[in-house]
Amino acid sequence: MELTHALNEFLSDLQTRKNFSPHSIRAYRIDLENWTLVLKQKQDVTTTQLLAQLEPQNIRNYLSGLMDTHERTSLCRRLSAIRSFLKFLKNREWIDRDVGSLIPTPKSRKSLPQFLKIEEATELVEAPDLTLKSGRRDRALFEVLYGAGLRVSEAVG
């Protein structure tokens, strides 16, 4: 079976059986068309029979080629699309083995929260107009945030 036909069948399945949103289907289409284009150009893979001969290293090579130009979250999304596609092909028995499940997900970077300097926090706490009711409320909220070391989302919650 042609790879393009298999891809269209997969996307149709996402729409009809799994009820994915049009945005999700578009993202899957873009990611998988990019991957299949690379497969066709670099490895001459045009059918599901040739796709079945892929090794995990082929997918790793594809992802590593994108590391300089894409964020880790984009790489994870592309890997997820590839895994879903290969699993679909395996379930339909169009390929014998699913090598996508052998690839570990790239670890995401965890960034530290940003914080205010003492001078900035002091300026923020003293900014509200205390002659207004809303100003007194805002000042109390800022003091709680600063004093307890809360994130804004925690104070809102």
NORKAPE-V766153 format. One record per backbone hydrogen bond with DSSP energy under -0.5 kcal/mol. NH is the residue of the N-H (numbers start at 0). CO is the residue of the C=O. E is the energy in kcal/mol with one decimal. If there is no record, write none. Layout:
nh = (NH;NH)
co = (CO;CO)
e = (E;E)
//
This chain:
nh = (2;5;6;7;8;9;10;11;12;13;14;15;16;17;19;24;25;26;27;28;29;30;31;32;33;34;35;36;37;38;39;40;41;42;42;43;44;45;47;50;51;52;53;57;58;59;60;61;62;63;64;65;65;66;66;68;69;74;75;76;77;78;79;80;81;82;83;84;85;86;87;88;89;90;91;92;93;94;98;100;101;102;103;110;120;121;122;123;124;125;126;126;127;129;131;135;136;137;138;139;140;141;142;143;144;145;146;147;148;149;154;155;156)
co = (45;1;2;3;4;5;6;7;8;9;10;11;12;12;13;20;21;22;23;24;25;26;27;28;29;30;31;32;33;34;35;36;37;37;38;39;38;43;0;46;47;49;50;54;54;55;56;57;58;59;60;61;62;62;63;65;65;70;71;72;73;74;75;76;77;78;79;80;81;82;83;84;85;86;87;89;88;88;96;97;98;99;101;108;116;117;118;119;120;121;122;123;123;127;128;131;132;133;134;135;136;137;138;139;140;141;142;143;144;144;150;151;152)
e = (-2.7;-2.2;-2.4;-2.2;-2.2;-2.2;-2.5;-2.2;-2.1;-2.1;-1.7;-2.9;-1.5;-1.8;-2.7;-2.3;-2.3;-2.2;-2.7;-2.7;-2.6;-2.5;-2.9;-2.8;-2.1;-2.0;-2.9;-2.1;-2.0;-2.4;-2.4;-2.5;-3.0;-0.6;-1.6;-0.6;-1.7;-0.7;-2.6;-1.9;-1.8;-1.2;-1.7;-1.4;-0.9;-2.3;-2.7;-1.7;-2.5;-2.9;-1.7;-0.6;-1.1;-0.6;-0.7;-1.0;-1.7;-1.9;-2.7;-2.1;-2.5;-2.6;-2.3;-2.1;-2.4;-2.9;-2.4;-2.4;-2.8;-2.5;-2.3;-2.4;-2.3;-2.6;-1.9;-1.2;-2.9;-0.9;-0.8;-0.5;-1.4;-1.4;-0.6;-0.6;-2.6;-2.6;-2.3;-2.2;-2.6;-2.1;-0.6;-0.8;-0.6;-0.7;-1.4;-2.0;-2.1;-2.6;-2.4;-2.2;-2.5;-2.7;-2.5;-2.2;-2.7;-2.8;-3.1;-2.4;-0.9;-1.7;-2.0;-2.6;-1.9)
//
